[in-house]
Amino acid sequence: GVSPRHPTKFLVTTLEELIRAFPNNYINVEIKQSGEVGLRALAETILLLDQLDEEFQTYERIILASFHHSIYQELQKLRDTTHPQLMFSPEARSVTRFFLLFLLGLDTFYNDEIAVFQLPMRQAGFNLATKRLVRIAHRHNIAVNYWTINDPDDMRTLIRIGADGIMTDRPNLLKSILD
């Protein structure tokens, strides 16, 4: 109910301000842009993470994400060349491959080196919010976060199945449920 340009209730925050304000929190950064603009946004993000890493351990708690294939490829390249500590979630194709292998009981063949899946609870008629899916992802050392969860019953379900993270527009509600 608050406009993003409200002068006192929703001030624009830079990523640096967020990192400094919450030095112990995990932070998810999604590169929304594609193409050259997205690649520049990713490069600027990496530059900032490099600058703040020693003081704020940015690579231990900041996860990068994008739905764009070119950004995902660049994340993989950075991890394989200059930033082995980089944590990121995969693009949709990688998640789909994991899910199909999971359904077939062949998840052993999933070998993408990623840190976290970021999923909706349901997609294309499939329930992605299951204890078994979370358990199998954990067996691959992959955390499982769900988005965008604003319903209290859904929050309880995700807590019960062992979700690692819940992205919500209602953090106060989630905190009250966790408490």
Backbone torsions as a table, in degrees:
resi	resn	phi	psi	omega
1	GLY	NA	7.5	-178.7
2	VAL	-114.9	129.8	177.8
3	SER	-67.1	140.6	179.4
4	PRO	-62.8	-13.6	179.2
5	ARG	-107.3	16.2	177.9
6	HIS	-60.2	131.7	-172.0
7	PRO	-70.1	-19.7	-177.8
8	THR	-127.3	-20.3	-174.9
9	LYS	-95.9	-24.1	-176.3
10	PHE	-142.1	78.0	-179.1
11	LEU	-82.8	144.9	178.6
12	VAL	-65.6	132.4	179.7
13	THR	-117.7	135.1	176.4
14	THR	-83.0	160.7	177.2
15	LEU	-60.6	-39.8	178.4
16	GLU	-60.4	-44.3	178.4
17	GLU	-61.8	-39.2	178.8
18	LEU	-64.4	-45.8	178.9
19	ILE	-61.0	-43.5	-179.4
20	ARG	-69.8	-36.4	-177.1
21	ALA	-74.1	-27.6	-177.1
22	PHE	-128.3	70.4	-172.1
23	PRO	-70.6	-10.0	-178.7
24	ASN	-114.7	2.3	-176.0
25	ASN	-96.0	147.5	167.8
26	TYR	-73.3	141.7	-178.9
27	ILE	-130.5	133.1	176.8
28	ASN	-102.8	125.1	179.7
29	VAL	-118.6	115.3	179.3
30	GLU	-102.9	126.6	174.0
31	ILE	-84.9	106.1	-175.1
32	LYS	-82.0	-27.6	-176.4
33	GLN	-78.4	157.1	176.4
34	SER	-116.5	177.7	175.3
35	GLY	60.6	-148.6	-177.1
36	GLU	-61.8	-38.2	179.4
37	VAL	-63.8	-43.6	178.5
38	GLY	-64.8	-40.9	179.1
39	LEU	-65.9	-37.6	175.9
40	ARG	-66.3	-40.9	178.2
41	ALA	-61.5	-41.8	177.9
42	LEU	-63.9	-44.6	-179.9
43	ALA	-60.7	-42.3	178.6
44	GLU	-65.8	-37.8	178.5
45	THR	-64.4	-45.7	179.1
46	ILE	-62.0	-41.8	177.9
47	LEU	-58.7	-44.4	178.9
48	LEU	-65.3	-44.2	178.9
49	LEU	-60.9	-40.5	176.9
50	ASP	-61.2	-45.0	-177.5
51	GLN	-64.4	-34.9	-174.1
52	LEU	-100.5	-3.0	-171.6
53	ASP	-61.4	-46.0	-176.4
54	GLU	-60.3	-41.8	-178.1
55	GLU	-81.1	-35.3	-170.7
56	PHE	-119.6	6.6	179.4
57	GLN	47.4	50.9	-174.3
58	THR	-61.1	-36.3	-176.8
59	TYR	-76.8	-10.2	176.5
60	GLU	-91.3	-10.4	-173.1
61	ARG	-142.5	1.4	178.6
62	ILE	-113.8	125.3	-178.3
63	ILE	-109.1	130.4	178.7
64	LEU	-99.3	148.4	-177.8
65	ALA	-147.9	154.9	171.7
66	SER	-165.5	145.8	174.8
67	PHE	-87.4	-4.4	-174.8
68	HIS	-91.9	130.8	-176.6
69	HIS	-58.5	-42.6	-178.0
70	SER	-64.2	-35.8	178.6
71	ILE	-70.2	-43.3	177.5
72	TYR	-59.6	-43.4	178.3
73	GLN	-61.8	-40.2	178.9
74	GLU	-67.0	-38.5	175.9
75	LEU	-60.3	-44.0	178.5
76	GLN	-62.8	-43.0	179.6
77	LYS	-62.2	-44.9	178.5
78	LEU	-60.9	-43.9	179.0
79	ARG	-62.2	-39.7	-176.4
80	ASP	-78.8	-16.2	-175.9
81	THR	-115.1	-63.7	-170.4
82	THR	-113.3	-17.1	-173.7
83	HIS	-132.9	68.9	-177.0
84	PRO	-62.7	-19.2	-178.4
85	GLN	-85.4	-3.7	-175.4
86	LEU	-62.0	129.6	176.2
87	MET	-108.1	132.3	178.8
88	PHE	-153.6	162.5	175.9
89	SER	-101.6	156.8	-175.9
90	PRO	-84.6	166.6	171.5
91	GLU	-72.8	174.0	-175.5
92	ALA	-60.0	-36.9	-178.6
93	ARG	-61.0	-41.0	-179.9
94	SER	-67.3	-40.6	178.0
95	VAL	-64.5	-43.1	178.8
96	THR	-61.1	-43.9	178.2
97	ARG	-60.3	-45.1	177.8
98	PHE	-60.0	-46.3	-175.9
99	PHE	-63.8	-41.9	178.3
100	LEU	-64.5	-43.4	176.8
101	LEU	-63.5	-39.3	176.4
102	PHE	-59.3	-47.9	-179.6
103	LEU	-61.9	-34.7	-178.5
104	LEU	-86.2	-2.3	-176.8
105	GLY	72.0	23.5	-177.5
106	LEU	-116.3	26.1	-175.8
107	ASP	-60.7	-18.2	176.9
108	THR	-54.5	-28.8	-177.3
109	PHE	-83.4	-2.5	176.3
110	TYR	-82.0	120.2	-175.9
111	ASN	-131.6	18.4	176.1
112	ASP	-65.3	133.4	-179.0
113	GLU	-89.9	87.3	-179.8
114	ILE	-128.2	164.9	-175.4
115	ALA	-98.7	-31.1	-170.7
116	VAL	-154.9	142.7	166.1
117	PHE	-94.4	138.6	175.2
118	GLN	-120.5	110.1	-166.5
119	LEU	-126.5	154.2	163.2
120	PRO	-80.6	166.2	177.8
121	MET	-70.5	-32.1	-179.0
122	ARG	-136.8	144.4	177.1
123	GLN	-151.3	130.1	176.7
124	ALA	51.5	37.8	178.6
125	GLY	83.7	-0.1	179.7
126	PHE	-100.6	139.6	173.9
127	ASN	-85.5	113.2	180.0
128	LEU	-96.2	-3.2	-177.3
129	ALA	-102.4	71.7	179.1
130	THR	-124.2	149.9	177.8
131	LYS	-60.3	-38.8	-178.8
132	ARG	-64.3	-44.7	179.6
133	LEU	-61.6	-44.2	178.9
134	VAL	-62.3	-43.5	-179.7
135	ARG	-61.9	-44.1	180.0
136	ILE	-67.1	-41.8	176.8
137	ALA	-60.3	-42.9	178.5
138	HIS	-62.3	-34.5	177.9
139	ARG	-62.4	-26.7	176.4
140	HIS	-91.9	8.4	-177.8
141	ASN	62.2	38.8	179.3
142	ILE	-117.1	124.8	175.0
143	ALA	-75.2	159.4	179.8
144	VAL	-129.0	115.9	176.6
145	ASN	-112.3	147.4	179.4
146	TYR	-119.4	146.7	-179.5
147	TRP	-136.0	167.5	-44.0
148	THR	-86.3	113.6	-168.4
149	ILE	-103.7	111.5	-178.8
150	ASN	-119.4	-4.7	-179.3
151	ASP	-93.1	129.1	-177.4
152	PRO	-61.4	-35.7	178.4
153	ASP	-67.2	-38.4	176.2
154	ASP	-64.6	-40.4	177.5
155	MET	-59.5	-45.7	179.1
156	ARG	-61.9	-41.7	178.2
157	THR	-59.6	-47.1	-177.8
158	LEU	-65.9	-37.5	175.8
159	ILE	-63.1	-43.8	-178.3
160	ARG	-63.4	-37.0	-177.8
161	ILE	-84.5	-4.3	175.8
162	GLY	91.9	24.2	176.8
163	ALA	-57.1	143.6	-179.1
164	ASP	-84.5	-25.9	-179.0
165	GLY	-152.7	149.9	177.0
166	ILE	-130.8	117.2	175.8
167	MET	-91.4	130.2	-174.2
168	THR	-146.0	155.7	170.5
169	ASP	-89.5	-3.4	-175.6
170	ARG	-125.6	65.3	-176.7
171	PRO	-60.2	-32.2	178.5
172	ASN	-65.2	-38.8	176.7
173	LEU	-64.1	-46.9	178.3
174	LEU	-60.0	-42.7	178.8
175	LYS	-62.1	-42.0	179.8
176	SER	-64.1	-37.1	177.6
177	ILE	-68.4	-42.6	177.4
178	LEU	-63.6	-37.2	178.6
179	ASP	-68.9	NA	NA
